[in-house]
Amino acid sequence: MNTKKTNALDNLKRIIFENKVIFMFVILCLACIIIADTSVAYIVGEVFTRFGRNTCLVLALIIPCFAGLGMNFGIVVGAIAAQVSVFWIVHWGFTGITGMLLCVLMSTPIAIFFGWLLGLLYNKTKGAEMIAGLVLGFFADGVYRLYTLYIIGGVIPFDDPNLLDRGFGLRNAFDLTGNLKYSIDDISFLTVCIILGAIMIVMGLVNMLHNKKVGTQTNGKKNLTNMVMGAVLVAFGFAGRMIPMVNLLFGGTRLIFTDVALFGGIALVVFAVVKIIVKRKKGETGIGSMIALAIGGIALTAGTGIGPVRDIYQSIKISACTYGIIVLFCMFNNWMTNTRLGQNMRTVGQSRAVATSAGINVDKTRIIATCISTVLAAWGQLVFLQNLGTFNTVQQQTNVGLYAIAAILVGGATVQKASNKHAVIGVILFHTLFVVAPLAATKIVGDSAISEYIRMFISYGVIAVSLAMHAWKTAGGPKDKGKVEPDAKHKAVAMPAGNAKV
């Protein structure tokens, strides 16, 4: 009995120590919420809005992280690629989803080119990629400002009076209302189901055809399951348009969280129960996490019947398409880690020497990882801009890398390890703190003008504190000096190309 208690206590200590960054910011957020003494509905609504607006940019950091490039401060160049496309598309008069698709088409090759240049720099500065990315971000910001404030109109002929300032150079800011504002957010949930389901079916078919071509059965059941789920989504999207009640609940451009909580909670419970039954039949572990998921689903559904919670739910409006894009980014990151290229990236991140001995082109792999990150950052910046609705021509890209990296570090990521889970948790915690800390500071100091200084202090402070605490964790903590983090003990093992998952 004593041994069991000791083991449980040791496990609890280990969990707290490994997640101390998350716990610290949870406590900090709760303290600021109490001090701010503001409406919980307002805080939750703001966090959900910021979550949809910023998460894609944070997810763009994951692939270069497991490829050994650390936190990619260079995603600023991806944001710049997106902004270059935005003001040209606005100038040419394209609006709505057509304009946004043209922005994607225009920004993607620019982002790939910028990512290639950034990757070349990283290959010349191995071991100092974060510093190189940070410096390059400042340099790219300066070149971009020269381009927008002088070259456009001053060198490149440009005569749009709505965008020009002083006869040359773009205005410092302009409104995207009437052209690109909410071009993604205004796509209905049923349309998102059709698009997402079609993508899942196509991806499943491509993987199955590829497996057949190379003569392997890797992930066969998973591919079939994804295709079935995709077909269900497509069927729901088309059928929902013809069923009045379903169309009323899910046919709009914004979903009220009350409906999401009701149906989502039931879905979580059903999913958890099915997984528990399957795991018990197979004798697998991990049932505890499924039970926790089921409890979470029950709590989510029960909240729709509790007055104060229901009021908070009612105040939250979710853009289905924006959240669908976040899901697609997460799916892409997971899919990439299971491909041959993803396995090569992981091997390069663990040990460049082992990767080279296994026949992997290290420099090329690092450049590809950088290009992917830059393209995802460009697309994430497009999601950000259409949701914000205001385009600050000169300064919009300035803090892109800073805020994204601060968020993912708060979520428990390190410069060697990051995942979708870290990104999601980090965005929620960081932007909760970003919302409530200025309010709390205003309550304490009594001056609302201090709020912007508090936000900058939070951003830089989060990065510094998170890196320091992760360094402490790597060192093994106060009672384990000299020990190495378990992940660091594992030597990198290159996976032969023929055995890599595809």
N, C-alpha and C positions, 0 to 999 in steps of 0.2 A: 504494500500500500504506500509506504513511504517512498519507494522507488518510483511508483506511478506519479505521486505528487511532485517529486523532484523533477521528473521528466516533463510533466505538464508545465511546471514553473519555468524550467529551462527553455521550453518551446515558446512560452509566452514572452520571456525576455528576448529570445532570438527574434521573434516577430516584431516586437516593439523596436529593437535595435535596428533591424533591417529596414524598417519603415519609419524611422524617426523623423525624417524630413516631412513626410506626409502628416504625421501626428502633430508635429510642431506647427504646421500651417493650419491644420484643422483647429487647434487651440487658439491660434492667433485670429482666425476668422470669427470664431465664436465670441472671443473677447471684444472684437471690433463691432460685431452685431449688437452685443449687449450695450456697449457704450454709445453707439450711434442711435439706438432707440428709434428706429424707423420701421416702416411697414415691411413685414416679411414678404408680402406679395410683391412689393416693389423690387426688393432685392432678388427674389427668385426670378421675376420677369426679366430683370436686367441681365442676370447670369445666363438665362436661357438664350436671350438675344445675342449676347457676346459669344456664347458657346457656338451657335450656328455661324457666326461671323468669323471667328478666329481659328476654329479647330483644324481646318484644312491646312493652314499655314504651319501649324505645329506638327501635323502628321507628315509634312514634307521633310522633317528632320530625321526620321527613323532610319531610312535606308542608308544614308551616309554614315550614320552612327555605327550600325553593325558591320559596315565595310571598313571600319577603322579610321574614319576621318573625323571622329568626334562631333561636337556640335557645329553644324554648318552655319556660321555667321554669314557666309556668302549668299544665303537665300535672298539677300537684298537685291541681287542682280535679277533674280526671278521676278520679284515684285516690280522692278523697273521695266522688265520686258512686258509685263501686263499693262503697266501704265502708259507705255509708249503706244500700245495697241488701242487703249481706251480713247485717248484724245484724237487719234486719227479716225477711228470708227465714228466717234461723235461728230467730228468735222465733216465726214462724208455723209452724215445724215441717217445712218442705220439705227434702228431702234428695236426694243424688245428682245425676244429670244434670238431673232435673226442677227441683231447687232452683237449679242453676247457670243453666239457661235462664231461669228467672224472675228471677234476678239480672241477666242480660243485658237482659231486657225492662224491668226497673225502672230500671236504671242508665242506659240509653241516653237517655231523654228528660231525665233530670236532667243528664247530661253535656252534652247539646245546649244546654240552658238556661244552664249554667255557661259553656260555650264561647261562646255568644252574648254574655254579659256580658263575658267576657274579650276577645272580638273588639272590642266597643265601646271598651273601655279601650285596646287597641292602636291603634285608629284615632284616639284622642285623644292618643296619645303616639308618633306616628310618628318613627322614628329612635332611640327608646329603649325598644323593646319588651322586650328582655331584662331591663332594670332594672325596668320596670313589671310584668313577669311574676313576677320574683323577689319584689318587694314584695307583690304581690297574693297570691302563694303563702303568705307569712307571715300576711297578713290572713285568708285563707281557713282556714288552719290554726287560727288563734285562734277564729274563728267555729265551726268544726267541734268544737273542744274544748269550747266553751261548750254546744254542742248535745248532745254525748255525756255530759258530766260534770254537767250541771245540767238542761237543758230536758227531756231524756228522763227521765221519772219525777217531775221537779220541776214541769214545766208540762204536758207531754203525759202523760196517764195511761198507766202502764206497770207491770205487776205480775209480770214474769217473774223469779222468784228465782234462776234460773240465770245471768241476765245483769245483774241490778241489783247495785249496790254502795251500801250505807248507806241503802237505801230509795229513792234517786234517783241517776240517773247510771249509765252502764254500767260494768262492771268494766274494769280496765285491760287485761286480756287474757283470752281464753277459747279453748278448744280446738275446732277444727272437725272433729275425729274423730267419725264417726257421722252427719255431715250433709253438709258440702261438701268435706271433705278428699279429694283425689285423684278428684273427680267427673269431671274431664276426663282426668287421667292414666290412669284405669282403662278407657278406651275402647280396644278392640283395634285393631291395625293394619289388619286386613281391613275393619273398619267405617269406618276413616278413608279407606281407598282408595275405598270406595263413595261416601262423602260428598264427598270431594275431586273424584272423577271426575264426579259429578252436577253440582257447582258449575261445573266447567270446561265441561261440555256446555251448561248453561244460559247461562253467560256468552258462549259462542261463538254460540249461537242468538240471543241478544239483540243482539249486535253485528251479526250477519248481517242480521237483520230491520231493524235501524236503518239499516244501509248501504243496504238495498233501498228503504227509505222515502225516504231523502234522495238516492238515485240515485248512490251512490259505491261503489267497489270497494276502499276502503281496508282493508288488512290482511286481505283475503279468504283468502289461503293460510294466514296465521297463525291465523285463527279456525277454519278447517277442521282444521288440525293439532291445535289445542287440543281440539277436539271429539273427534277420533280418539283422542288420548291419554286424554281423559276416559272414553271408552267402554272403552278397554283397562283402565283402573283399576277401573271398575265391574265389568267381566267378571272381572277377577282377584279382586276382593273377594268376589263371589258364588261363583265356582268354587273359590276357596281353602278355603272352609268345607267343601266336599265331598271335598277331597283330603287324606287324613290327614297326609301329610308336610308339605304347605304349611300346613295348619292347625296342626300342631305347631310349626313355625318362626315363623309370623306371626299365629297366632290369639290369642296372649296379650296382656296389657295392657302388658307391657314387652318390648322387643326387646333381645336380647343383641347387643352391637356386633360380635361375631365374625361373626354372620350378616349384619348390615348391611354390614360391610366386604367380605365375600365377594361378595354379590350387587350391592351398590352399586358396588364397584370394577369388576366385569365390565360393569355398565351404563354406567359412565363411559367405559370403553375403547371399547365399541361406539358410544356416542354420538359420541365424539371422532373415531373412524375415519369414520363416516358424514358428519360435518360437514366433515372434511378432504377427502373425495372430492367433496362438493358444492361446496366452495369452490374446489377445483382446476378443476372443470368450468366454473365461472363466472368464473374468473380473479380471485377476490377475495383480499384479504390477511387476516391474522389466523390463518393456519395455525399459527403458532408457539404461540399460546395453546392451540389444540386439541391440539397435540403435548404441551404441558405438562400438559393435563388428562388425556390418555391415560397419561402417565408417572405422574401422581398416582393414577389408577385402578389401574395395575399395582402400584404400591407399596402401596396400600390392600389389595388382594387378597393380595399376597405376605405381608403381615404376619400373615395368619391361619395361616401355616405356620411362623412364627418364634417359638420358645418364649417369650422375654420379652415380645415384642409381643403375642402371643396372650393372655398372662396379663393384660395391660393391657386388651385388648379384652374379655376375659371379665368384668372388673370394672365395665364400663360398661353401665348399663341405660338405655334410651331410651324415653321415653313417646311412643308414635306419635302420639297425638292432639295433644299439646302441640306437638310439632315440626310436625305438619300445620297447626296454627293459625299458626305462624311462617311457614310457606310461604304460607299464604293472605294474611297481612299483606304479605309481599313482593310477591305477585301483585297485591294491591290497589294498592300504591304504584306499581308499574310500569304498571298499567292506568290509574290516575288521571293519570299524566303524559302519556298519549296521548289523553286526552279533550279536548274543547273547554274544559271548565272547567280542566283541568290546564294547558293551554297559556296560558289567561288568567292563571292563578296564576304561571306562569313569567314571563310578560311583566310582571306587576305587580312581581315580585321583582327583575327587571332594571331597570325604570324605571317609576315611577308616572306620570310625565309622558307617556311614550310610550303607556302603557296607557290613560290618560284620553283622549288624542287618537285612539286606535283605537276609542273607544266602550265600553271596559270599565268597569264599575262597580267601582272600586278598593276602596272600603270594604266593599262586599258580598262581593267575592271574598276579601278578607282575613278577614272574619268566617266565611265558609264553611270556609276552610282551618283556622281556629282550632277551629271546631266539630268538624271531622273528627279533628283531632289529639286533642281532649279525649275524644271517644268512643272512639278507639283506645286512649288511655291508660286509660280506665275498663275496657275489656275486658282490656287487658294486666294491670291490677291484679287482676282476677278470676282470671286464669291464675296470677299470682304467689301469691295468697292460698290457692287450693286446693292448690297444690303445697307451699307452706310448711306448711300445716296448723294454724298458730297465728295468731290474729288479735289483734294488739296494738291495741286500740281507739283509744288516744290518739295513739300515735307512729308507726303503720304508714306513714302518708303523708308523714312529715316529710322523708325524704331521697329520695323518688321522683325528683323532677326533678334533684337533684344527681347521683345515681348514673347516671341515664340519660344526662345530658349529658356527664358525665365519660367514659362508655364510648364514645359516638359520636365525641367529640373524639380519643380515643386511636386510633380506627379511621381517622383521617385526614380526617374531615369538618371543614368550616369553618362559620362562621356564615352564609356565602352558599351553600355547596354541601354536600349530604349525600345519600347513597344507601344502598340496602340493603347494598351491599358494606361501606361504612364501619360500618354498624351491626353486622354479623356479626363483622367483624374486631375491632371495638372491644370488643364484649362478651367475646370470647374473651381478648383481651389484658388488659383491665381486671380481669376476674374471676380470671384467673390470678394477676395481681399482688395482687389482693385476698386470695387464698388464701395465697400463699407469702410475701408481705412480712411479715405478723405472725409467721410461723414463723421467718423469717430474723432478725427483730428479737429474738425470744425467745432464739435461739441466741447472738446477739451480746451482749445485755444481761443475759440470764439471768432475766428477769422476765416471766411470761406475762401479767400484768395490763396490760402495755403494748400488747397486741395491738389493743384497741379504739381507743386513741389513734392507733396507726399507721394503722388503716383510715380514720379521719377525715382524717388528714394526707394519705393517698394521694388521697382523693376531692377535697379542695380543691386539693391540689398538682397533680393531673392537669389540672384545669380551668385553673389559672393557667399551668402550663408549656405546655400545648397551645395556648392562646390566644396566648401570647407567641411560640411557635415558628411558628404560622400567620401572625402579624403579620410576623415576620421573613421568611417565605416570600413574603408579599404585597409586601414592600418590595424583594424581588429578591435577598436574601442578601448576603453580604459582598463579592462581586465584581461585583454588578449593582445597586449603589445607584442609586436614581432610576428604575429600570425598573419596569414594572408587570406583574403576573401576566398571562399570556396571556388568561385568561378575562375579566379586567377590561378588556382592550382592546376587546373586542367590544361594540359598541353594541347595546342592546336593540332588537329588531325585533318589533313586534306582529304576530302571525299573524291575518289576517282570519278572522272566524268561519266563513266558508264553507269555508276550506281547512284548518281544524284537524282533526287526527286524532280519530276517535271510536271 
